[in-house]
Amino acid sequence: MISVVIPTRNSEEALVRTLATLVTAAADGTVREVVVVDGGSDDQTRLVAEGTGCDLISGSGGAWARCAIGAAAAQRGEFLMFLRPGVLLDPGWESDLQAAVERRLRHGDSRFAAVFRLASDDDTIAGSLKHYLLRLFGRLAGVTHPDQGLIISRNYLRELGGFVRHDGLAGVDLIRRVGRRRLIRLRTPVVRVIADGQDGALAGGGAKGVLAGLLLAVRLPVGMVAGLTGRKG
């Protein structure tokens, strides 16, 4: 059913933790393959991928550019699931996803994408506030957080034109093209417990990332945001 694509860069421990949450789904056949697209790790990331039976390929560019490479390389799943290393899926996620997919397909609708529910493992006041602001930003901007993953059928991704952008706004651009009506928000919570050595912010770090976030929040087109913040597609 699913080909999982994980972009890595110095993600040794983070990759181990994420792969552990996919074991049950791999055993029952829900996950048909895991494609790890590595961006030049100098730790043990590649050994972890090879030792756990993942299909390991090399790719350049940012995380979303490597997701595009992985999507092209994946062969076995009808659906593609893009995950960041360090993201943990709650047990039973595969049942939640399968039920949501079956409901859509029963109505003859195969043009949809799905994301997991963003959770937090930080129960401090600061952590709760940050989590609230991230969810609020997502609602205002009409986007999702990279930690929520993305599940989309191979055919629908092709119909949408694939990854048009290859910068930090590629995921934002794809979610915007899916649109609110065709985006399923699953009940399964996910949390990212370990950061890795690659780029990962929603719109990039630093002052340009903050500016991009503000511009997205007022619903400016992604291409215009990219131009105003100096990004290239």
Legacy VTK file of the C-alpha trace (Angstrom):
# vtk DataFile Version 3.0
C-alpha trace
ASCII
DATASET POLYDATA
POINTS 233 float
0.000 0.000 0.000
2.619 2.561 1.096
6.128 3.515 0.049
7.726 5.592 2.806
10.258 8.260 1.799
12.600 9.688 4.440
15.167 12.411 3.609
18.210 12.208 5.890
21.390 14.044 6.700
23.310 13.056 9.845
20.084 11.495 11.099
21.451 8.302 12.667
19.501 8.235 15.953
16.483 10.046 14.535
16.173 7.500 11.718
16.340 4.568 14.142
13.480 6.001 16.196
11.265 6.644 13.172
11.895 3.234 11.606
10.922 1.557 14.885
7.403 2.988 14.570
7.063 1.472 11.077
7.926 -2.129 12.034
4.365 -3.340 12.676
3.065 -1.785 9.453
5.930 -3.359 7.499
5.173 -6.754 9.024
1.497 -6.652 8.017
2.263 -5.395 4.507
0.935 -1.849 4.884
4.436 -0.466 4.350
5.877 -2.069 1.229
9.225 -0.255 1.170
11.179 2.501 2.888
13.307 4.727 0.674
15.969 6.725 2.518
17.393 9.609 0.478
20.603 10.695 2.135
22.114 14.113 1.593
25.703 13.304 2.516
25.720 12.058 6.099
29.055 11.619 7.851
27.629 9.689 10.805
26.119 6.169 10.755
22.877 7.114 8.982
23.655 5.140 5.853
24.597 2.039 7.858
21.322 2.272 9.777
19.353 2.487 6.542
21.169 -0.434 4.935
21.095 -2.556 8.100
17.337 -2.201 8.485
16.519 -3.140 4.896
15.720 0.325 3.564
16.408 1.244 -0.039
19.232 3.777 0.276
19.925 6.349 -2.402
21.903 9.578 -2.418
20.389 12.937 -3.226
21.398 16.578 -3.166
19.501 19.697 -2.225
17.168 20.352 0.683
14.880 17.865 2.382
11.977 18.434 -0.019
14.239 18.110 -3.061
15.307 14.727 -1.710
11.667 13.796 -1.123
11.085 14.360 -4.834
14.024 12.077 -5.637
12.655 9.423 -3.307
9.171 9.663 -4.807
10.623 8.986 -8.257
12.640 6.027 -6.953
9.854 4.343 -4.949
8.201 1.492 -6.826
6.028 -0.693 -4.604
3.385 1.450 -2.933
0.239 2.960 -4.387
0.605 5.716 -1.800
3.695 7.722 -0.887
4.320 8.773 2.706
6.925 11.460 3.362
8.337 11.480 6.899
11.050 13.448 8.647
13.568 11.402 10.636
12.841 11.694 14.343
9.051 11.681 13.906
7.280 8.991 15.946
3.939 7.598 14.798
1.510 6.413 17.456
0.644 2.685 17.456
-2.356 1.981 15.277
-1.580 4.730 12.782
-1.945 2.294 9.887
-5.533 1.424 10.869
-6.433 5.104 11.104
-4.959 5.769 7.664
-6.543 2.715 6.033
-9.988 3.624 7.376
-9.682 7.186 6.069
-8.506 5.993 2.653
-11.295 3.421 2.383
-13.937 6.026 3.235
-12.740 8.261 0.405
-12.401 5.438 -2.106
-15.908 4.151 -1.335
-17.173 7.510 -2.544
-15.102 7.254 -5.709
-12.676 9.956 -4.622
-8.976 9.171 -5.021
-7.838 12.787 -5.175
-6.796 13.512 -1.582
-3.818 13.716 0.740
-3.512 13.070 4.478
-1.431 14.332 7.386
-1.104 13.204 10.995
-2.142 15.270 14.007
0.711 17.337 15.413
1.377 16.568 19.080
4.032 17.727 21.530
6.168 15.926 24.095
6.932 19.193 25.919
4.339 19.807 28.632
5.971 22.990 29.934
4.181 26.315 29.533
6.689 27.373 26.881
6.295 24.082 25.040
2.498 24.253 25.132
2.556 27.833 23.859
4.888 26.934 20.998
2.651 24.006 20.053
-0.444 26.217 20.106
1.232 28.857 17.942
2.353 26.250 15.397
-1.190 24.929 15.049
-2.582 28.461 14.855
-0.088 29.393 12.168
-1.035 26.309 10.159
-4.712 27.215 10.237
-4.047 30.839 9.276
-1.606 30.013 6.504
-3.532 27.030 5.162
-0.483 24.770 5.477
0.741 21.950 7.694
3.895 21.441 9.750
6.602 19.188 8.240
6.450 16.946 11.338
2.897 15.951 10.381
4.165 13.974 7.418
2.283 13.716 4.150
0.513 10.753 2.550
-0.605 11.071 -1.054
-1.323 8.623 -3.850
1.269 8.348 -6.569
-1.372 9.151 -9.207
-2.679 12.241 -7.421
0.846 13.569 -6.887
1.447 13.136 -10.608
-1.868 14.874 -11.404
-0.829 17.832 -9.235
2.423 18.129 -11.168
4.649 16.652 -8.462
7.067 18.814 -6.517
7.141 22.015 -8.518
9.498 23.712 -6.078
12.648 22.227 -4.568
13.350 24.726 -1.789
12.071 25.021 1.783
8.653 26.071 0.484
8.095 22.945 -1.620
5.918 21.268 1.006
3.898 24.425 1.559
3.354 24.731 -2.173
2.173 21.120 -2.496
-0.262 21.376 0.433
-1.671 24.593 -1.021
-2.284 22.806 -4.331
-4.043 19.939 -2.539
-6.310 22.454 -0.803
-8.321 22.262 2.409
-11.177 20.194 0.961
-8.925 17.378 -0.178
-6.675 17.279 2.880
-7.521 14.606 5.470
-6.339 15.334 8.993
-5.909 11.962 10.666
-6.583 11.381 14.367
-3.218 9.703 14.937
-0.824 11.997 16.836
2.823 12.321 15.850
5.675 13.963 17.685
9.238 14.672 16.605
11.513 13.753 19.472
14.946 14.074 17.869
16.214 16.729 15.507
18.849 15.858 12.926
21.495 17.673 10.941
19.388 18.882 8.033
17.209 21.843 7.235
13.741 21.378 8.568
11.909 24.582 9.432
8.541 25.184 7.820
9.823 28.121 5.829
13.525 28.087 6.665
15.432 29.585 9.564
16.511 33.078 10.472
14.932 36.408 9.606
13.926 35.251 6.112
12.129 32.277 7.632
10.186 34.535 9.989
9.280 36.840 7.110
8.175 33.896 4.969
6.006 32.627 7.821
4.298 35.982 8.225
3.660 36.285 4.501
2.228 32.778 4.343
-0.019 33.557 7.313
-1.723 36.335 5.334
-2.249 33.797 2.521
0.065 35.290 -0.094
0.803 32.919 -3.010
3.831 30.705 -2.419
5.610 32.024 -5.521
5.254 35.600 -4.298
6.529 34.625 -0.840
9.511 32.929 -2.444
10.307 36.014 -4.492
10.050 38.372 -1.524
12.311 36.162 0.628
14.890 35.400 -2.031
14.095 31.732 -2.613
14.310 29.972 -5.947
11.964 27.236 -7.113
LINES 1 234
233 0 1 2 3 4 5 6 7 8 9 10 11 12 13 14 15 16 17 18 19 20 21 22 23 24 25 26 27 28 29 30 31 32 33 34 35 36 37 38 39 40 41 42 43 44 45 46 47 48 49 50 51 52 53 54 55 56 57 58 59 60 61 62 63 64 65 66 67 68 69 70 71 72 73 74 75 76 77 78 79 80 81 82 83 84 85 86 87 88 89 90 91 92 93 94 95 96 97 98 99 100 101 102 103 104 105 106 107 108 109 110 111 112 113 114 115 116 117 118 119 120 121 122 123 124 125 126 127 128 129 130 131 132 133 134 135 136 137 138 139 140 141 142 143 144 145 146 147 148 149 150 151 152 153 154 155 156 157 158 159 160 161 162 163 164 165 166 167 168 169 170 171 172 173 174 175 176 177 178 179 180 181 182 183 184 185 186 187 188 189 190 191 192 193 194 195 196 197 198 199 200 201 202 203 204 205 206 207 208 209 210 211 212 213 214 215 216 217 218 219 220 221 222 223 224 225 226 227 228 229 230 231 232
